[in-house]
Amino acid sequence: PVVSFGSLMSEGIALSRRGQHDKALGCFNDALKLRAGDKHCLITRSKCFLRLGDTENSLKDAEASLQIDNTFYEGLYQKAETLYAMGDFEFALVFYHRGRRLRPDLHKFQLGIHKAEEAIINCIGNPSSVKLESKEELCFVSRQAEKKKDSQKQQNKPKDQKDQKQTKKQSPKTEQQLLGRLYADKAYMEKLLKDKDLMQSSTRQGVKVMDLVLDGISYLNQRRDFWQQQKPIYARVYERKVLRQVRAQDKKQKPSNIARSIAKEMEDIELMLARGSAEQSCRKAERLLKKIQAWSENEVPNKHELIGNLYSCIGNAQLAMGQMEAALHSHKMDLECAREHTLMDAISRALDNIGHVYARIGKFQQAINTWEEKIPLAQSSLEKAWLFHEIGRCYLELDKAEVAQDYGEQSLQSADEEGDVEWQLHATVLVAQAQVKLKDYQSAILNFEKALEKARLVPSEAAQNGIIA
């Protein structure tokens, strides 16, 4: 069979979802041979490297995608995530901020900023408690540059000093708290080191067992140090102290503290809705909306953006509770706020949500009109894939099978560009169902068979059974 870029991407993503990252990596490598420098493929490969613990190659791919397009927000997010995993929290924070400026509607950037700031404070304490003395020239150096300097210093040190540094250990209780389940693995490998005969032996490939064991212990030590920086044990006491201060200074907070407090509350609102507590999520969002409306723009610089975001959260919670009219009103308020302040991403989000509500209450033509207005605002092939699919599905409900088939084919084309198997499946099923209504049974059978192959790749038993039926 002819191997295409799209099929390699689809297979790689499916393997990665199953946890077979080594095999997935092979697919992404082959895909890049066919389409060198594809930024979407570079990012998926970067994610794969990161899951395998290869942070250096993950960073290289993220940076390569940004060289192609320096406004590629997925590249900025992946670079920030990789730097965070490397323990380079300061530079990670820089790239989370850059991503947030490009896509303020994506909450993952705000979460990234929050966790990077928290990790920095956990490492060095509150910035206000640190006093710098300008005795020498000060410069901002990344953690990678620091590591190079440290390695050069270690090479110049006497051997006995190196050994002393390597043998320095943390207390077993602290290490156990940091490593969790991995502590047992480290203890096991340290016991293996005492078996001198085993340490002198080699594997079939000629690798020394001692080298493998030492690499394993070194990796676990690096993870321990990272987790110690990210969330040291003493940080829990600090967090409780900060919470008490926030409650005590509700109205007299500084803008930075307000922003952190709002980010935490927004995160809670979304988590409540995701866990099925729609009513609690709605109440919390309404309370926060009243607070933000009372604050000035000096205290909350992105006030209008947050108000729109909260109307969106309230609308989603009302939709989950079955309050359709209320949900429609909330999403229209979001759209009105976004248009008033020319927030293009928020306009796109509001149109998407309004279309969903119309589709849920059976007003398919209104849903189509709303979603067709959103088409020019779609920023990625994946977004276009689901948008075309939803419009096509509405046309199918209105018995306009020809138009439904056209939109299904557009959805499939966008899903192929993105290499997303799930949306390839949905789009192929839509095309097949439209062909059934048009009495083009032979084409419908072929498309259902293609959809069945996609359903096995996802994998989804429910989808397979539905397609077979």
FENTAHU-V495105 format. One record per backbone hydrogen bond with DSSP energy under -1.0 kcal/mol. CO is the residue of the C=O (numbers start at 1). NH is the residue of the N-H. E is the energy in kcal/mol with one decimal. If there is no record, write none. Layout:
BEGIN
co nh e
CO NH E
CO NH E
END
This chain:
BEGIN
co nh e
4 8 -2.0
5 9 -2.3
6 10 -2.6
7 11 -2.4
8 12 -2.5
9 13 -2.7
10 14 -2.3
11 15 -2.5
12 16 -2.3
13 17 -2.2
14 18 -1.2
15 20 -2.5
16 19 -1.3
19 21 -1.5
20 24 -2.2
21 25 -2.2
22 26 -1.2
23 27 -1.5
24 28 -2.2
25 29 -2.3
26 30 -2.1
27 31 -2.4
28 32 -2.1
29 33 -1.0
30 34 -1.3
31 35 -2.2
35 38 -1.4
38 42 -2.3
39 43 -1.8
40 44 -2.0
41 45 -2.4
42 46 -2.2
43 47 -2.3
44 48 -1.7
45 49 -2.6
46 50 -2.3
47 51 -2.1
48 52 -1.5
49 54 -2.5
50 53 -1.1
53 55 -1.4
54 58 -1.7
55 59 -2.4
56 60 -2.0
57 61 -2.3
58 62 -2.0
59 63 -2.6
60 64 -2.2
61 65 -2.1
62 66 -1.3
63 67 -1.5
64 68 -1.2
65 69 -1.8
69 72 -1.7
72 76 -1.8
73 77 -2.4
74 78 -2.5
75 79 -2.3
76 80 -2.2
77 81 -2.6
78 82 -2.3
79 83 -2.6
80 84 -2.2
81 85 -2.2
82 86 -1.7
83 88 -2.6
84 87 -1.4
87 89 -1.4
88 92 -2.0
89 93 -2.2
90 94 -1.4
91 95 -1.8
92 96 -2.2
93 97 -2.2
94 98 -1.9
95 99 -2.2
96 100 -2.2
97 101 -2.0
98 102 -1.5
99 103 -3.0
103 106 -1.4
106 109 -1.1
107 111 -2.3
108 112 -2.1
109 113 -2.4
110 114 -2.3
111 115 -2.6
112 116 -2.5
113 117 -2.6
114 118 -2.1
115 119 -2.2
116 120 -2.3
117 121 -2.5
118 122 -2.4
119 123 -1.5
120 124 -2.8
121 125 -2.4
126 129 -1.9
127 130 -1.5
133 135 -2.1
142 146 -2.0
143 147 -2.2
144 148 -1.8
145 149 -2.0
146 150 -2.7
147 151 -2.4
148 152 -2.0
149 153 -2.3
150 154 -2.4
151 155 -1.7
152 156 -1.3
153 157 -1.0
158 162 -1.5
159 163 -2.1
160 164 -1.8
161 165 -1.9
162 166 -2.2
163 167 -2.0
171 175 -2.5
172 176 -2.5
173 177 -1.9
174 178 -1.9
175 179 -2.8
176 180 -2.1
179 182 -1.7
180 183 -1.4
182 186 -2.0
183 187 -2.5
184 188 -2.0
185 189 -2.3
186 190 -2.3
187 191 -1.6
188 192 -1.8
189 193 -1.4
191 194 -1.2
192 195 -1.6
194 196 -1.3
195 199 -2.0
196 200 -1.4
199 210 -1.0
201 209 -2.2
203 206 -1.7
207 203 -2.7
208 212 -1.6
209 213 -2.5
210 214 -2.7
211 215 -2.2
212 216 -2.1
213 217 -2.4
214 218 -2.5
215 219 -2.4
216 220 -2.1
217 221 -2.2
218 222 -2.1
219 223 -2.2
220 224 -2.5
221 225 -2.4
222 226 -2.3
223 227 -2.9
224 228 -2.1
225 229 -1.9
226 230 -3.1
227 231 -2.7
232 235 -1.4
233 236 -1.2
234 238 -1.4
235 239 -2.7
236 240 -1.9
237 241 -1.9
238 242 -2.4
239 243 -2.4
240 244 -1.9
241 245 -1.9
242 246 -2.5
243 247 -2.1
244 248 -1.9
245 249 -1.8
254 258 -2.5
255 259 -2.5
256 260 -2.0
257 261 -2.4
258 262 -2.9
259 263 -2.5
260 264 -1.9
261 265 -2.1
262 266 -2.8
263 267 -2.0
264 268 -2.1
265 269 -2.3
266 270 -2.2
267 271 -2.4
268 272 -2.6
269 273 -1.8
270 274 -2.3
271 275 -2.0
272 277 -2.8
273 276 -1.3
276 278 -1.2
277 281 -2.2
278 282 -2.5
279 283 -2.3
280 284 -2.5
281 285 -2.2
282 286 -2.3
283 287 -2.1
284 288 -2.3
285 289 -2.3
286 290 -1.8
287 291 -1.8
288 292 -2.5
289 293 -2.3
290 294 -1.2
296 300 -2.0
300 303 -1.2
302 306 -2.2
303 307 -2.5
304 308 -2.2
305 309 -2.2
306 310 -2.4
307 311 -2.2
308 312 -2.1
309 313 -2.1
310 314 -2.8
311 315 -2.5
312 316 -2.3
313 317 -2.2
314 318 -2.6
315 319 -2.2
316 320 -2.0
317 321 -1.5
318 323 -2.7
319 322 -1.2
322 324 -1.5
323 327 -2.3
324 328 -2.5
325 329 -2.1
326 330 -2.3
327 331 -2.3
328 332 -1.9
329 333 -1.9
330 334 -1.8
331 335 -2.1
332 336 -2.5
333 337 -2.3
334 338 -2.2
335 339 -2.5
336 340 -2.1
337 341 -1.4
338 343 -2.6
343 347 -2.2
344 348 -2.2
345 349 -2.2
346 350 -2.6
347 351 -2.5
348 352 -2.0
349 353 -2.2
350 354 -2.7
351 355 -2.3
352 356 -1.8
353 357 -2.0
354 358 -2.4
355 359 -2.4
356 360 -2.2
357 361 -1.9
358 363 -2.3
362 364 -1.5
363 367 -1.9
364 368 -2.5
365 369 -2.5
366 370 -2.2
367 371 -2.6
368 372 -2.8
369 373 -1.3
374 377 -1.8
375 378 -1.4
380 384 -2.0
381 385 -2.2
382 386 -1.9
383 387 -1.8
384 388 -2.9
385 389 -1.7
386 390 -2.4
387 391 -2.2
388 392 -2.6
389 393 -2.5
390 394 -1.9
391 395 -2.2
392 396 -2.0
393 397 -1.8
394 398 -1.4
395 400 -2.9
396 399 -1.5
400 404 -2.1
401 405 -2.4
402 406 -2.0
403 407 -2.4
404 408 -2.2
405 409 -2.3
406 410 -2.0
407 411 -2.4
408 412 -2.2
409 413 -2.2
410 414 -2.1
411 415 -2.3
412 416 -2.2
413 417 -1.9
414 418 -1.8
415 419 -1.6
415 420 -1.9
420 424 -1.5
421 425 -2.3
422 426 -2.3
423 427 -2.3
424 428 -2.1
425 429 -2.2
426 430 -2.1
427 431 -2.3
428 432 -2.3
429 433 -2.6
430 434 -2.2
431 435 -2.2
432 436 -1.8
433 437 -1.7
434 438 -1.6
435 440 -2.8
436 439 -1.4
439 441 -1.3
440 444 -1.9
441 445 -2.4
442 446 -1.9
443 447 -2.3
444 448 -2.4
445 449 -2.2
446 450 -2.0
447 451 -2.5
448 452 -2.0
449 453 -1.6
450 454 -1.9
451 455 -2.4
452 456 -1.5
453 457 -1.2
454 458 -1.7
455 460 -2.2
460 464 -2.2
461 465 -2.8
462 466 -2.2
463 467 -2.4
464 468 -2.5
465 469 -2.3
END
